[in-house]
Amino acid sequence: MLFAPLALSAGLVLATVVVQIVGLAVLIWIMRLRASRYAGLTYVLQQLGIILAVVMGLFVIHAVQIWVYAAAYIGLGEFQTLEASLYFSTSSFTTVGYGEVFLTSRWRIVSAIQSANGFLLLGWSTIFLLSVLTRLRSVEIDWLESRLDPDLFRNDLKQEDKS
């Protein structure tokens, strides 16, 4: 019977995608809330703080997603301990897939789908982190350009023309 594992997998994928969307929305909300505080973003420590907060936020999002799968495995009776369930869920989610702990044949398709799900969600988070880093760089460049004298380069050109 393949219907039950596929239905469960679809529900878990949906749940983890919702966690991802809500988690990223919260991170964006927090960054927007703090944006006025870091208007210039000129200090390296401020930028590092933002990057650290985003990375830790992403880590929490993925930890919740891993726990969702681990809870499902415990609920199915696949593992007797929370540690074994979390270990298996983490290795499946990150596509490492160590072979010393595994599901019974009835539910093993769930772990394969978890790996694909984890691969996509981790990629989504990587893109989000990259966009934050890109935005930090562009805000810094905008800030620097706003402080440059617009005639700075024109004066150099005028002096070269006189020579």
C-alpha positions in Angstrom: 0.0 0.0 0.0 1.7 3.1 -1.3 -1.1 5.5 -0.7 -0.6 6.0 3.1 3.2 6.8 2.8 2.6 9.1 -0.1 -0.2 10.9 1.6 1.9 11.3 4.8 4.8 12.5 2.7 2.6 15.1 1.0 1.3 16.3 4.4 4.9 16.6 5.7 6.1 18.4 2.7 3.2 20.9 3.0 3.9 21.4 6.7 7.6 22.0 6.2 6.9 24.4 3.3 4.6 26.4 5.5 7.3 26.4 8.2 9.7 27.8 5.6 7.3 30.5 4.4 6.4 31.6 7.9 10.0 31.4 9.1 11.3 33.5 6.2 8.4 36.0 6.7 9.4 36.4 10.3 13.0 36.9 9.4 12.1 39.6 6.8 9.8 41.3 9.3 12.6 41.4 11.9 15.1 42.8 9.4 12.6 45.4 8.3 11.9 46.3 11.9 15.6 46.8 12.5 16.3 48.5 9.1 16.0 52.0 10.4 18.3 51.2 13.3 21.1 50.2 10.8 20.4 52.9 8.2 24.0 53.2 7.1 25.1 49.7 7.7 28.6 51.0 7.7 29.9 49.1 10.6 31.2 45.6 9.9 29.9 44.4 13.3 26.4 45.5 12.4 26.6 43.6 9.1 28.0 40.5 10.8 25.2 40.7 13.4 22.6 40.7 10.7 24.2 37.8 8.9 24.5 35.9 12.1 20.9 36.5 13.0 19.8 35.4 9.5 21.9 32.2 9.6 20.7 31.3 13.1 17.1 32.0 12.1 17.5 29.7 9.1 19.0 27.1 11.4 16.0 27.3 13.7 13.6 27.0 10.7 15.3 23.8 9.5 15.5 22.4 13.0 11.7 22.8 13.3 11.3 21.1 9.9 13.5 18.2 11.0 11.5 17.9 14.2 8.3 17.7 12.2 9.6 14.6 10.4 11.1 13.2 13.6 7.7 13.5 15.4 6.0 11.7 12.5 8.5 8.8 12.7 7.9 8.5 16.4 4.2 8.6 15.8 4.5 5.8 13.2 6.4 3.7 15.8 9.4 3.6 13.5 11.8 4.6 16.3 11.8 3.9 20.0 13.8 6.9 21.0 13.6 10.6 20.2 17.4 10.6 19.6 17.2 7.9 16.9 14.3 9.6 15.2 16.0 13.0 15.2 19.3 11.5 14.0 17.5 9.7 11.1 15.4 12.8 10.3 18.5 15.0 10.2 20.5 12.7 8.1 17.6 12.3 5.7 16.8 16.0 5.6 20.3 17.0 4.8 20.6 14.2 2.2 23.5 12.6 4.0 21.5 9.4 4.5 23.7 7.3 6.8 22.7 3.7 6.6 22.9 2.5 10.2 19.4 3.7 11.1 16.5 3.2 8.6 12.8 2.9 8.3 10.8 -0.2 7.7 10.0 -1.0 4.0 6.4 0.3 4.4 7.5 3.9 5.3 10.9 4.2 3.6 9.5 6.2 0.7 8.8 9.0 3.3 12.6 9.3 4.0 13.3 9.5 0.3 10.8 12.3 -0.1 12.1 14.0 3.0 15.6 14.1 1.3 14.2 15.7 -1.8 12.2 18.1 0.4 15.2 19.0 2.5 17.3 19.5 -0.6 14.8 22.1 -1.9 14.3 23.8 1.4 18.0 24.1 2.1 18.5 25.5 -1.4 15.7 28.0 -0.8 17.4 29.1 2.4 20.7 29.4 0.6 19.1 31.7 -2.0 17.5 33.7 0.8 20.9 34.1 2.6 22.6 35.1 -0.6 19.9 37.7 -1.3 20.4 39.2 2.2 24.2 39.4 1.6 23.6 41.0 -1.8 21.3 43.5 -0.2 23.7 44.4 2.5 26.4 45.0 -0.1 24.1 47.2 -2.2 23.0 49.2 0.9 26.6 49.8 1.8 27.5 50.9 -1.8 24.4 53.2 -1.9 25.5 54.7 1.4 29.1 55.2 0.2 27.9 56.8 -3.1 25.6 59.2 -1.2 28.6 60.5 0.7 30.9 61.0 -2.3 31.2 64.5 -3.8 29.5 64.4 -7.2 32.1 66.8 -8.6 35.0 64.7 -7.3 35.6 63.0 -10.6 34.7 66.0 -12.7 37.4 68.1 -11.1 39.9 65.4 -12.0 38.8 65.5 -15.6 38.9 69.3 -15.8 42.4 69.3 -14.4 43.5 66.7 -17.0 41.9 68.8 -19.8 44.0 71.9 -18.7 47.2 69.9 -19.1 
